[in-house]
């Protein structure tokens, strides 16, 4: 079976990795197969990479040209911190977040302020984005107005309005 994989997912796919296939109409399920080849060229029009998987089809329920759903099974679950996408300041030199903590001014007086922290981002799902490194679970992170902040800025916490943080949001006008 040949299928396309977005270039963003290329680093997470490897030869020998397990693949699960299901017919779009639900009429045929196939046993798990394995990735046998990954094309070395990214299609410039779609930014996808061609992947080939091989699996047994003993009952012959799947046929060439059928539309199927493909799931590439990841080997291990990685532990990540999920944050609202609005908490990330995207920049060409690196993406960052602001962590709220107790800081000291030049005179030694304590205040609530923010520390800019560069982060490595993972996949997005709905309103959430995975942060692979740069933030620890339980740290207080600014989720709104990050474009107005700078390192060391004093902040006043107002949690009355919360940003969207739904892993599978639905449009309101559907």
C-alpha positions as protocol buffer text, in pm:
chain_id: "A"
residue {
  index: 1
  type: UNK
  ca { x: 0 y: 0 z: 0 }
}
residue {
  index: 2
  type: UNK
  ca { x: 128 y: 348 z: -88 }
}
residue {
  index: 3
  type: UNK
  ca { x: 18 y: 657 z: 102 }
}
residue {
  index: 4
  type: UNK
  ca { x: 132 y: 1014 z: 160 }
}
residue {
  index: 5
  type: UNK
  ca { x: 262 y: 1152 z: 487 }
}
residue {
  index: 6
  type: UNK
  ca { x: 295 y: 1526 z: 563 }
}
residue {
  index: 7
  type: UNK
  ca { x: 659 y: 1637 z: 576 }
}
residue {
  index: 8
  type: UNK
  ca { x: 613 y: 1749 z: 939 }
}
residue {
  index: 9
  type: UNK
  ca { x: 558 y: 1384 z: 1034 }
}
residue {
  index: 10
  type: UNK
  ca { x: 856 y: 1253 z: 839 }
}
residue {
  index: 11
  type: UNK
  ca { x: 1084 y: 1251 z: 1144 }
}
residue {
  index: 12
  type: UNK
  ca { x: 836 y: 1032 z: 1330 }
}
residue {
  index: 13
  type: UNK
  ca { x: 816 y: 761 z: 1062 }
}
residue {
  index: 14
  type: UNK
  ca { x: 1073 y: 489 z: 999 }
}
residue {
  index: 15
  type: UNK
  ca { x: 1106 y: 165 z: 808 }
}
residue {
  index: 16
  type: UNK
  ca { x: 968 y: -123 z: 1013 }
}
residue {
  index: 17
  type: UNK
  ca { x: 715 y: 94 z: 1195 }
}
residue {
  index: 18
  type: UNK
  ca { x: 366 y: -52 z: 1234 }
}
residue {
  index: 19
  type: UNK
  ca { x: 74 y: 72 z: 1020 }
}
residue {
  index: 20
  type: UNK
  ca { x: -299 y: 15 z: 1070 }
}
residue {
  index: 21
  type: UNK
  ca { x: -541 y: 39 z: 775 }
}
residue {
  index: 22
  type: UNK
  ca { x: -919 y: 72 z: 763 }
}
residue {
  index: 23
  type: UNK
  ca { x: -1145 y: 117 z: 459 }
}
residue {
  index: 24
  type: UNK
  ca { x: -1315 y: 459 z: 457 }
}
residue {
  index: 25
  type: UNK
  ca { x: -1659 y: 301 z: 430 }
}
residue {
  index: 26
  type: UNK
  ca { x: -1577 y: 65 z: 717 }
}
residue {
  index: 27
  type: UNK
  ca { x: -1628 y: -243 z: 498 }
}
residue {
  index: 28
  type: UNK
  ca { x: -1278 y: -383 z: 531 }
}
residue {
  index: 29
  type: UNK
  ca { x: -1016 y: -396 z: 801 }
}
residue {
  index: 30
  type: UNK
  ca { x: -668 y: -525 z: 740 }
}
residue {
  index: 31
  type: UNK
  ca { x: -418 y: -661 z: 987 }
}
residue {
  index: 32
  type: UNK
  ca { x: -135 y: -435 z: 1091 }
}
residue {
  index: 33
  type: UNK
  ca { x: 148 y: -398 z: 845 }
}
residue {
  index: 34
  type: UNK
  ca { x: 491 y: -238 z: 846 }
}
residue {
  index: 35
  type: UNK
  ca { x: 647 y: 56 z: 663 }
}
residue {
  index: 36
  type: UNK
  ca { x: 885 y: -88 z: 407 }
}
residue {
  index: 37
  type: UNK
  ca { x: 1001 y: 227 z: 225 }
}
residue {
  index: 38
  type: UNK
  ca { x: 996 y: 606 z: 256 }
}
residue {
  index: 39
  type: UNK
  ca { x: 1060 y: 819 z: -53 }
}
residue {
  index: 40
  type: UNK
  ca { x: 1360 y: 1050 z: -24 }
}
residue {
  index: 41
  type: UNK
  ca { x: 1188 y: 1338 z: -208 }
}
residue {
  index: 42
  type: UNK
  ca { x: 923 y: 1574 z: -70 }
}
residue {
  index: 43
  type: UNK
  ca { x: 656 y: 1664 z: -327 }
}
residue {
  index: 44
  type: UNK
  ca { x: 701 y: 2043 z: -375 }
}
residue {
  index: 45
  type: UNK
  ca { x: 330 y: 2096 z: -454 }
}
residue {
  index: 46
  type: UNK
  ca { x: 179 y: 1913 z: -154 }
}
residue {
  index: 47
  type: UNK
  ca { x: 475 y: 1901 z: 91 }
}
residue {
  index: 48
  type: UNK
  ca { x: 400 y: 1530 z: 137 }
}
residue {
  index: 49
  type: UNK
  ca { x: 629 y: 1227 z: 122 }
}
residue {
  index: 50
  type: UNK
  ca { x: 532 y: 896 z: -38 }
}
residue {
  index: 51
  type: UNK
  ca { x: 544 y: 600 z: 202 }
}
residue {
  index: 52
  type: UNK
  ca { x: 502 y: 230 z: 121 }
}
residue {
  index: 53
  type: UNK
  ca { x: 369 y: -21 z: 373 }
}
residue {
  index: 54
  type: UNK
  ca { x: 336 y: -395 z: 331 }
}
residue {
  index: 55
  type: UNK
  ca { x: 83 y: -613 z: 509 }
}
residue {
  index: 56
  type: UNK
  ca { x: -105 y: -938 z: 468 }
}
residue {
  index: 57
  type: UNK
  ca { x: -448 y: -927 z: 303 }
}
residue {
  index: 58
  type: UNK
  ca { x: -542 y: -1296 z: 325 }
}
residue {
  index: 59
  type: UNK
  ca { x: -916 y: -1245 z: 273 }
}
residue {
  index: 60
  type: UNK
  ca { x: -864 y: -1004 z: -17 }
}
residue {
  index: 61
  type: UNK
  ca { x: -1101 y: -741 z: 126 }
}
residue {
  index: 62
  type: UNK
  ca { x: -880 y: -449 z: 29 }
}
residue {
  index: 63
  type: UNK
  ca { x: -822 y: -376 z: -339 }
}
residue {
  index: 64
  type: UNK
  ca { x: -591 y: -145 z: -536 }
}
residue {
  index: 65
  type: UNK
  ca { x: -734 y: 206 z: -566 }
}
residue {
  index: 66
  type: UNK
  ca { x: -956 y: 189 z: -255 }
}
residue {
  index: 67
  type: UNK
  ca { x: -967 y: 486 z: -23 }
}
residue {
  index: 68
  type: UNK
  ca { x: -845 y: 391 z: 323 }
}
residue {
  index: 69
  type: UNK
  ca { x: -762 y: 554 z: 654 }
}
residue {
  index: 70
  type: UNK
  ca { x: -400 y: 499 z: 751 }
}
residue {
  index: 71
  type: UNK
  ca { x: -266 y: 522 z: 1103 }
}
residue {
  index: 72
  type: UNK
  ca { x: 110 y: 511 z: 1160 }
}
residue {
  index: 73
  type: UNK
  ca { x: 156 y: 369 z: 1508 }
}
residue {
  index: 74
  type: UNK
  ca { x: 415 y: 554 z: 1712 }
}
residue {
  index: 75
  type: UNK
  ca { x: 650 y: 331 z: 1913 }
}
residue {
  index: 76
  type: UNK
  ca { x: 648 y: 518 z: 2244 }
}
residue {
  index: 77
  type: UNK
  ca { x: 435 y: 781 z: 2409 }
}
residue {
  index: 78
  type: UNK
  ca { x: 636 y: 1088 z: 2492 }
}
residue {
  index: 79
  type: UNK
  ca { x: 557 y: 1295 z: 2797 }
}
residue {
  index: 80
  type: UNK
  ca { x: 469 y: 1651 z: 2699 }
}
residue {
  index: 81
  type: UNK
  ca { x: 308 y: 1957 z: 2852 }
}
residue {
  index: 82
  type: UNK
  ca { x: -1 y: 2067 z: 2657 }
}
residue {
  index: 83
  type: UNK
  ca { x: -65 y: 2442 z: 2653 }
}
residue {
  index: 84
  type: UNK
  ca { x: -315 y: 2665 z: 2473 }
}
residue {
  index: 85
  type: UNK
  ca { x: -160 y: 2772 z: 2142 }
}
residue {
  index: 86
  type: UNK
  ca { x: -222 y: 3135 z: 2246 }
}
residue {
  index: 87
  type: UNK
  ca { x: 50 y: 3102 z: 2512 }
}
residue {
  index: 88
  type: UNK
  ca { x: 329 y: 3066 z: 2253 }
}
residue {
  index: 89
  type: UNK
  ca { x: 518 y: 3363 z: 2111 }
}
residue {
  index: 90
  type: UNK
  ca { x: 622 y: 3252 z: 1763 }
}
residue {
  index: 91
  type: UNK
  ca { x: 939 y: 3413 z: 1630 }
}
residue {
  index: 92
  type: UNK
  ca { x: 1197 y: 3338 z: 1360 }
}
residue {
  index: 93
  type: UNK
  ca { x: 1476 y: 3308 z: 1619 }
}
residue {
  index: 94
  type: UNK
  ca { x: 1280 y: 3061 z: 1832 }
}
residue {
  index: 95
  type: UNK
  ca { x: 942 y: 3006 z: 1992 }
}
residue {
  index: 96
  type: UNK
  ca { x: 896 y: 3102 z: 2355 }
}
residue {
  index: 97
  type: UNK
  ca { x: 650 y: 3122 z: 2642 }
}
residue {
  index: 98
  type: UNK
  ca { x: 639 y: 3338 z: 2953 }
}
residue {
  index: 99
  type: UNK
  ca { x: 653 y: 3171 z: 3294 }
}
residue {
  index: 100
  type: UNK
  ca { x: 512 y: 3361 z: 3593 }
}
residue {
  index: 101
  type: UNK
  ca { x: 734 y: 3351 z: 3901 }
}
residue {
  index: 102
  type: UNK
  ca { x: 860 y: 3556 z: 4193 }
}
residue {
  index: 103
  type: UNK
  ca { x: 1131 y: 3793 z: 4070 }
}
residue {
  index: 104
  type: UNK
  ca { x: 1342 y: 4061 z: 4240 }
}
residue {
  index: 105
  type: UNK
  ca { x: 1393 y: 4415 z: 4117 }
}
residue {
  index: 106
  type: UNK
  ca { x: 1740 y: 4580 z: 4125 }
}
residue {
  index: 107
  type: UNK
  ca { x: 1674 y: 4695 z: 4486 }
}
residue {
  index: 108
  type: UNK
  ca { x: 1595 y: 4338 z: 4595 }
}
residue {
  index: 109
  type: UNK
  ca { x: 1219 y: 4388 z: 4632 }
}
residue {
  index: 110
  type: UNK
  ca { x: 1014 y: 4082 z: 4528 }
}
residue {
  index: 111
  type: UNK
  ca { x: 738 y: 4107 z: 4268 }
}
residue {
  index: 112
  type: UNK
  ca { x: 532 y: 3877 z: 4041 }
}
residue {
  index: 113
  type: UNK
  ca { x: 687 y: 3887 z: 3698 }
}
residue {
  index: 114
  type: UNK
  ca { x: 754 y: 3683 z: 3389 }
}
residue {
  index: 115
  type: UNK
  ca { x: 1058 y: 3502 z: 3260 }
}
residue {
  index: 116
  type: UNK
  ca { x: 1079 y: 3435 z: 2887 }
}
residue {
  index: 117
  type: UNK
  ca { x: 1157 y: 3070 z: 2822 }
}
residue {
  index: 118
  type: UNK
  ca { x: 1243 y: 2926 z: 2481 }
}
residue {
  index: 119
  type: UNK
  ca { x: 1060 y: 2601 z: 2409 }
}
residue {
  index: 120
  type: UNK
  ca { x: 1063 y: 2314 z: 2161 }
}
residue {
  index: 121
  type: UNK
  ca { x: 714 y: 2259 z: 2023 }
}
residue {
  index: 122
  type: UNK
  ca { x: 551 y: 1936 z: 1916 }
}
residue {
  index: 123
  type: UNK
  ca { x: 230 y: 1861 z: 1732 }
}
residue {
  index: 124
  type: UNK
  ca { x: -86 y: 2067 z: 1764 }
}
residue {
  index: 125
  type: UNK
  ca { x: -428 y: 1925 z: 1837 }
}
residue {
  index: 126
  type: UNK
  ca { x: -720 y: 2165 z: 1831 }
}
residue {
  index: 127
  type: UNK
  ca { x: -647 y: 2466 z: 2052 }
}
residue {
  index: 128
  type: UNK
  ca { x: -359 y: 2285 z: 2225 }
}
residue {
  index: 129
  type: UNK
  ca { x: 7 y: 2254 z: 2137 }
}
residue {
  index: 130
  type: UNK
  ca { x: 255 y: 2007 z: 2283 }
}
residue {
  index: 131
  type: UNK
  ca { x: 565 y: 2155 z: 2444 }
}
residue {
  index: 132
  type: UNK
  ca { x: 840 y: 1893 z: 2428 }
}
residue {
  index: 133
  type: UNK
  ca { x: 1096 y: 2086 z: 2633 }
}
residue {
  index: 134
  type: UNK
  ca { x: 1142 y: 2418 z: 2811 }
}
residue {
  index: 135
  type: UNK
  ca { x: 852 y: 2403 z: 3058 }
}
residue {
  index: 136
  type: UNK
  ca { x: 778 y: 2173 z: 3351 }
}
residue {
  index: 137
  type: UNK
  ca { x: 436 y: 2047 z: 3458 }
}
residue {
  index: 138
  type: UNK
  ca { x: 284 y: 2277 z: 3719 }
}
residue {
  index: 139
  type: UNK
  ca { x: 466 y: 2594 z: 3613 }
}
residue {
  index: 140
  type: UNK
  ca { x: 237 y: 2896 z: 3574 }
}
residue {
  index: 141
  type: UNK
  ca { x: 235 y: 3008 z: 3210 }
}
residue {
  index: 142
  type: UNK
  ca { x: 92 y: 3325 z: 3056 }
}
residue {
  index: 143
  type: UNK
  ca { x: -182 y: 3225 z: 2810 }
}
residue {
  index: 144
  type: UNK
  ca { x: -300 y: 3562 z: 2673 }
}
residue {
  index: 145
  type: UNK
  ca { x: -125 y: 3879 z: 2562 }
}
residue {
  index: 146
  type: UNK
  ca { x: 221 y: 3725 z: 2523 }
}
residue {
  index: 147
  type: UNK
  ca { x: 304 y: 3962 z: 2236 }
}
residue {
  index: 148
  type: UNK
  ca { x: 290 y: 4255 z: 2484 }
}
residue {
  index: 149
  type: UNK
  ca { x: 537 y: 4106 z: 2734 }
}
residue {
  index: 150
  type: UNK
  ca { x: 912 y: 4124 z: 2775 }
}
residue {
  index: 151
  type: UNK
  ca { x: 1147 y: 3934 z: 3003 }
}
residue {
  index: 152
  type: UNK
  ca { x: 1116 y: 4057 z: 3363 }
}
residue {
  index: 153
  type: UNK
  ca { x: 787 y: 4245 z: 3314 }
}
residue {
  index: 154
  type: UNK
  ca { x: 562 y: 4271 z: 3620 }
}
residue {
  index: 155
  type: UNK
  ca { x: 223 y: 4103 z: 3577 }
}
residue {
  index: 156
  type: UNK
  ca { x: -114 y: 4102 z: 3747 }
}
residue {
  index: 157
  type: UNK
  ca { x: -292 y: 3767 z: 3718 }
}
residue {
  index: 158
  type: UNK
  ca { x: -654 y: 3774 z: 3599 }
}
residue {
  index: 159
  type: UNK
  ca { x: -800 y: 3429 z: 3535 }
}
residue {
  index: 160
  type: UNK
  ca { x: -1159 y: 3543 z: 3473 }
}
residue {
  index: 161
  type: UNK
  ca { x: -1126 y: 3490 z: 3097 }
}
residue {
  index: 162
  type: UNK
  ca { x: -968 y: 3166 z: 2981 }
}
residue {
  index: 163
  type: UNK
  ca { x: -830 y: 3100 z: 2629 }
}
residue {
  index: 164
  type: UNK
  ca { x: -958 y: 2813 z: 2416 }
}
residue {
  index: 165
  type: UNK
  ca { x: -794 y: 2488 z: 2524 }
}
residue {
  index: 166
  type: UNK
  ca { x: -1010 y: 2222 z: 2360 }
}
residue {
  index: 167
  type: UNK
  ca { x: -826 y: 1927 z: 2199 }
}
residue {
  index: 168
  type: UNK
  ca { x: -1109 y: 1887 z: 1944 }
}
residue {
  index: 169
  type: UNK
  ca { x: -1293 y: 2217 z: 1899 }
}
residue {
  index: 170
  type: UNK
  ca { x: -1607 y: 2241 z: 1688 }
}
residue {
  index: 171
  type: UNK
  ca { x: -1700 y: 2550 z: 1489 }
}
residue {
  index: 172
  type: UNK
  ca { x: -2000 y: 2728 z: 1642 }
}
residue {
  index: 173
  type: UNK
  ca { x: -2171 y: 2786 z: 1308 }
}
residue {
  index: 174
  type: UNK
  ca { x: -2174 y: 2425 z: 1190 }
}
